[in-house]
C-alpha cells in the first residue's frame, strides 16, 4: 500500500462540533471526527445533521477523516430563485 492511498467511505453527519468539525457515523457503524475539505469551504457548501457525505481517511489514523462530498438529499438543491444574497466581504 502506497503512502498516498486513501480510504473513501460513506456516512451520515450525526453531530456538529466546534471549529468546523463534524461527527460522522460511517456505514460500517464506526464513528469518526471529520472536517470539511478546502474546496467545500471555498464554495461555501454547508453541511447539516442528517446529510449523507463521502469521507476520505488515511489508513494510519482511522478515527479522523475529511469530508470531500455532500450528497444532495430529497428536496435539496438551490433555494427559491431571486433570494440569493450578494457577496459581502
C-alpha positions as CSV (number, residue, x, y, z in Angstrom):
1,X,0.0,0.0,0.0
2,X,1.5,3.3,-1.1
3,X,1.7,6.3,1.3
4,X,-0.8,8.3,-0.8
5,X,-3.6,5.6,-0.7
6,X,-6.8,6.9,0.9
7,X,-9.9,5.1,2.0
8,X,-13.1,6.6,0.8
9,X,-16.2,5.7,2.8
10,X,-19.8,7.0,3.0
11,X,-21.6,8.0,6.2
12,X,-24.0,10.4,7.7
13,X,-23.4,13.5,9.8
14,X,-24.8,13.0,13.3
15,X,-23.2,15.9,15.2
16,X,-21.8,19.3,14.6
17,X,-18.7,20.1,16.6
18,X,-16.8,23.4,17.1
19,X,-14.0,24.5,14.7
20,X,-15.7,23.2,11.6
21,X,-15.7,19.6,12.6
22,X,-18.4,17.0,12.4
23,X,-19.2,13.7,14.0
24,X,-19.9,11.2,11.2
25,X,-21.4,7.7,11.6
26,X,-20.0,5.6,8.8
27,X,-21.9,2.8,7.0
28,X,-19.8,0.2,8.9
29,X,-21.1,1.6,12.3
30,X,-17.9,3.3,13.2
31,X,-18.0,6.9,14.4
32,X,-15.3,9.4,13.3
33,X,-14.5,13.1,13.6
34,X,-14.3,14.7,10.2
35,X,-13.5,18.2,8.9
36,X,-14.6,19.9,5.7
37,X,-12.3,19.8,2.7
38,X,-10.9,23.1,1.4
39,X,-12.9,23.1,-1.8
40,X,-16.2,22.7,0.2
41,X,-15.1,25.6,2.4
42,X,-14.1,27.7,-0.7
43,X,-17.5,27.3,-2.4
44,X,-19.4,27.6,0.9
45,X,-21.1,24.2,0.8
46,X,-22.9,23.8,4.1
47,X,-23.5,20.5,5.9
48,X,-26.1,19.9,8.5
49,X,-27.1,16.9,10.7
50,X,-28.5,14.1,8.6
51,X,-26.6,14.8,5.4
52,X,-25.0,11.9,3.6
53,X,-21.3,12.5,3.0
54,X,-18.3,10.9,1.4
55,X,-15.3,10.8,3.7
56,X,-11.6,10.3,2.9
57,X,-9.4,8.7,5.5
58,X,-5.8,7.7,5.8
59,X,-5.1,4.1,6.8
60,X,-2.7,5.4,9.6
61,X,-5.5,7.0,11.7
62,X,-8.9,5.5,11.3
63,X,-10.6,7.9,13.8
64,X,-10.3,11.0,11.7
65,X,-11.3,12.0,8.2
66,X,-12.0,14.7,5.6
67,X,-15.5,15.3,4.1
68,X,-15.0,15.6,0.4
69,X,-18.5,15.4,-0.9
70,X,-22.1,16.1,0.4
71,X,-24.8,14.1,-1.4
72,X,-27.9,16.1,-2.2
73,X,-30.9,14.5,-0.4
74,X,-34.5,14.7,-1.5
75,X,-35.7,18.2,-1.6
76,X,-32.1,19.5,-1.6
77,X,-30.6,21.9,-4.1
78,X,-30.8,25.6,-4.7
79,X,-33.3,27.7,-2.8
80,X,-36.0,29.8,-4.4
81,X,-34.9,32.0,-7.3
82,X,-34.2,35.6,-6.6
83,X,-33.4,35.0,-2.9
84,X,-29.7,34.9,-3.4
85,X,-27.7,37.4,-1.3
86,X,-24.7,39.2,-2.7
87,X,-21.1,38.5,-1.5
88,X,-20.1,40.7,1.4
89,X,-16.6,41.0,2.4
